[in-house]
Amino acid sequence: MHGRRFSQKIDSLKDRLADEAAKLRKEAKGTPPGIERERLVRRARQAETGSHISEWLRSEATMSLNLKRLSLTNARLEVLARTKADLQAQFLELMEMREQFRTAQRSADLQSVARARKPAPGVIAATA
């Protein structure tokens, strides 16, 4: 047998903090002046501040700002991805150029060795 599921309406954080602040202020009014009363007033102020912060975080301006930051972050990521791709292409191009240089250097070295081994034209005629 399945248990019933009750849907319970939950107040927003802003509302719960505002209610808590009101409750604490009411309790502080009934408390004689002293450390306990100051503690209750401080907790009420903290709850009110939390309520205001919660309201500010849920505001359209903040959400709009967050969306702008998100789109800016995405744009930066796209630039970085393009930069990475460009750098990879440049790297491959440089590696290819290095290989071509090495091949040309080997070829030049072989030609100089061949020239060094090849007797001068006058020397061949003298021996023949």
Buried (B, 14 or more C-beta within 10 A) or exposed (E): EEEEEEEEEEEEBBEBBBEBBEBBBEBBEEBEEEEEBEEBBEBBEBBBEBBEEBBEEEEEEEEEEEEEEEEEEEEEEEEEEEEEEEEEEEEEEEEEEEEEEEEEEEEEEEEEEEEEEEEEEEEEEEEE
